[in-house]
Amino acid sequence: MADALVRAVALRRGDVEDFATYPFSIPAIATLDELALDPAVTFFVGENGSGKSTLVEAIAVAAGFNAEGGSRHVRMTTRSSESPLHRHLRLVRGTRKIRDGYFLRAESFFNVATYLDRMRMEPGGGRALAPYGGKSLHDQSHGESFIALLKNRFGPNGFYILDEPEAALSLRGVLALMRRMRDLVAEGAQFVVSTHSPVLLGFPDATIYALSDEGIKQTSFDASEVVALTRSFLENREQFLRHLFDDD
């Protein structure tokens, strides 16, 4: 692909009043300057609290999406909890125009589904669910609703931000997500994804950034901690568990 829809995300460091306050005190955010995004797929990985969800949320809000998820047309607030980071981010756009987009946030997708059901009942809102397959997302399992969203709502030349999408998916579901991502990338889509899934990280030729107490740095699939730990567990489960449960 010649150019990314969003080429990079930059922190306006001069606008930050105090790097000792949250979320700027998070090492990965504190050291952020300008971070290049892959034209196809960029992954953020790291332990809980490393800042990956905070960063993808800020990218999503800076791109015009609702903090709780959805398309740019979704306007709802169940509980305003987003960090102020988005106000200090600048998205470096590419030459291609963004034709579509979506922020899929696993933890608040229930709220988006409720919003869509409510919109369907409003005057003129009878087709609110058409882009989602025509069926209420609440009438499906969490994983099924995710897959319905991916198949029906996501399209070409879109900028898609996914926050831990594997949370609702089985292994087969994760593989289905990867296949759909590949098809959409071939049609000009770009993905930014935070994840704990070693399988999802296996998406070919993706750019992977690891967030830690040392900041944020690019890594490879094999060098990422979640892949190394998973491989160690699967290759010798008994020894791994003996070491884990050893009280000495």
C-alpha positions in Angstrom: 0.0 0.0 0.0 1.4 3.4 -1.0 0.3 5.4 2.0 -1.4 5.1 5.3 -4.7 6.7 6.1 -3.1 7.9 9.3 0.7 8.0 9.0 1.6 8.7 12.6 0.4 9.9 16.0 2.3 12.7 17.7 2.2 14.0 21.2 2.2 17.8 21.5 4.7 17.7 24.3 4.8 21.5 24.7 1.0 21.5 25.5 1.4 19.1 28.5 1.4 21.1 31.7 2.6 18.3 34.0 4.1 15.0 33.1 3.7 13.8 36.7 -0.1 13.6 36.3 -2.1 10.8 34.7 -2.0 9.7 31.9 1.3 11.6 31.1 3.0 9.9 34.0 2.7 6.5 32.2 6.2 5.7 30.9 4.9 4.8 27.4 3.1 8.2 27.2 5.8 10.2 28.9 8.3 9.1 26.3 6.0 9.5 23.3 7.0 11.9 20.6 5.9 10.9 17.1 5.0 7.3 16.5 4.7 5.9 12.9 1.7 3.8 12.2 1.8 0.9 9.8 -0.3 1.5 6.6 -1.9 -1.9 7.3 -1.9 -3.1 10.9 -0.3 -1.7 14.0 -0.4 -3.6 17.3 0.1 -2.3 20.9 1.1 -4.9 23.5 2.0 -4.7 27.1 0.9 -5.6 30.6 -2.2 -4.2 32.3 -1.6 -0.6 33.2 1.1 -0.1 30.5 -1.0 2.4 28.7 -2.0 0.6 25.5 -5.8 1.0 25.9 -5.3 4.6 27.0 -3.3 5.3 23.9 -5.7 3.6 21.4 -8.7 5.4 23.2 -6.9 8.7 22.7 -6.2 8.0 19.0 -9.8 7.0 18.5 -11.2 10.2 20.1 -8.7 12.4 18.3 -9.9 10.7 15.0 -13.5 11.8 15.9 -14.9 8.6 17.4 -17.0 8.3 20.6 -14.8 7.3 23.6 -17.1 4.3 24.4 -16.8 3.1 20.8 -18.8 3.0 17.6 -18.7 5.0 14.4 -18.3 8.7 14.1 -22.1 9.0 14.1 -22.5 7.4 17.5 -22.9 10.0 20.2 -23.5 8.7 23.7 -21.9 8.9 27.2 -22.7 6.2 29.7 -19.9 7.3 32.0 -17.3 9.9 30.9 -14.0 8.3 31.9 -11.7 9.0 29.0 -8.3 10.5 29.7 -7.3 14.0 28.5 -4.6 12.5 26.3 -6.6 13.0 23.1 -6.5 16.7 23.5 -2.7 16.6 23.2 -2.4 14.2 20.3 -2.0 15.1 16.6 -2.8 12.6 13.9 -0.6 12.9 10.9 -2.9 12.1 7.9 -1.8 10.4 4.7 -2.8 11.5 1.2 -5.7 9.0 1.0 -9.1 10.0 2.3 -10.6 8.0 5.2 -13.9 6.6 3.8 -15.1 4.8 6.9 -14.1 4.0 10.4 -15.0 2.4 13.8 -13.8 2.2 17.3 -14.4 -1.3 18.7 -13.9 -1.3 22.5 -14.7 -4.6 24.0 -15.5 -3.4 27.5 -18.1 -0.9 26.4 -19.5 -2.6 23.3 -22.7 -3.5 25.3 -23.4 0.2 25.6 -23.0 0.7 21.9 -25.4 -2.2 21.2 -28.0 -0.6 23.6 -27.6 2.7 21.9 -28.3 1.1 18.5 -31.4 -0.6 19.8 -32.6 2.7 21.1 -31.9 4.5 17.8 -33.9 1.8 16.0 -37.0 2.9 18.0 -36.6 6.6 17.2 -38.6 8.1 14.3 -36.8 7.3 11.1 -34.4 5.0 12.8 -35.8 1.7 11.5 -32.6 1.0 9.5 -30.2 1.7 12.4 -29.2 -2.0 12.6 -28.9 -2.5 8.8 -25.1 -1.9 8.8 -24.8 -4.5 11.5 -26.6 -7.3 9.7 -30.2 -6.2 10.5 -30.3 -8.0 13.9 -30.0 -6.6 17.4 -26.5 -7.1 18.7 -28.1 -8.0 22.1 -29.8 -10.9 20.4 -26.5 -12.5 19.8 -23.6 -13.7 22.0 -20.8 -11.2 22.7 -18.6 -13.0 20.2 -21.3 -13.4 17.6 -22.1 -9.7 17.8 -18.3 -8.9 17.3 -18.2 -11.1 14.2 -21.5 -9.6 12.9 -19.9 -6.1 13.3 -16.7 -7.2 11.4 -18.6 -8.8 8.6 -21.3 -6.2 8.0 -20.1 -2.8 9.3 -16.4 -2.7 8.4 -15.6 -1.8 4.8 -12.9 -0.7 2.4 -10.6 2.4 3.1 -11.6 2.6 6.7 -9.6 3.5 9.8 -10.4 0.9 12.4 -9.3 1.0 16.0 -9.8 -2.1 18.1 -9.2 -2.3 21.9 -8.6 -5.9 23.0 -11.0 -7.4 20.5 -10.1 -10.9 21.5 -11.9 -10.4 24.9 -15.1 -11.7 23.4 -13.7 -14.2 20.8 -12.9 -17.8 20.8 -9.7 -18.9 19.1 -11.8 -19.6 15.9 -13.2 -16.1 16.3 -9.7 -14.6 16.5 -8.8 -16.4 13.3 -12.0 -15.1 11.7 -11.0 -11.6 12.8 -7.6 -12.0 11.2 -9.1 -13.2 7.9 -11.5 -10.3 7.8 -8.7 -7.9 8.6 -6.6 -9.3 5.8 -9.4 -8.9 3.3 -10.1 -5.3 4.4 -6.4 -4.3 4.4 -6.3 -5.5 0.7 -9.2 -3.0 0.1 -7.3 -0.1 1.7 -8.3 -0.4 5.4 -5.9 0.4 8.2 -6.1 -1.1 11.7 -4.7 0.1 15.1 -5.1 -2.7 17.7 -4.3 -3.2 21.4 -4.2 -6.8 22.3 -3.0 -9.6 24.7 -3.5 -12.3 22.1 -0.4 -14.0 20.8 -2.4 -15.5 17.9 -3.7 -12.1 16.8 -0.1 -10.7 17.0 0.7 -13.3 14.3 -0.9 -11.2 11.6 1.6 -11.1 8.7 4.0 -8.1 8.5 2.2 -6.1 11.2 4.1 -3.4 13.1 4.2 -4.3 16.9 4.9 -1.7 19.6 5.6 -2.9 23.2 4.6 -0.6 26.0 6.4 -1.0 29.3 8.1 0.8 32.2 10.9 1.6 29.8 8.5 3.4 27.4 7.4 2.3 24.0 9.5 0.5 21.4 9.0 -1.5 18.3 9.4 -5.3 18.7 8.9 -8.4 16.7 6.4 -11.2 17.0 8.9 -13.7 18.4 10.5 -11.2 20.8 7.2 -10.0 22.3 6.7 -11.1 25.9 3.2 -12.6 25.4 4.4 -14.8 22.6 7.5 -15.9 24.5 5.4 -16.8 27.6 2.7 -18.6 25.6 5.4 -20.6 23.7 7.1 -21.5 27.0 3.9 -22.7 28.5 2.8 -24.8 25.5 6.2 -26.4 25.0 6.6 -27.6 28.6 3.5 -27.0 30.6 4.6 -29.2 33.5 7.9 -27.5 34.0 6.3 -24.1 33.6 3.6 -24.8 36.2 6.2 -26.3 38.7 8.1 -23.0 38.5 4.9 -21.0 38.8 3.7 -22.8 41.8 7.0 -23.2 43.5 6.8 -21.7 47.0 10.5 -21.8 47.7 
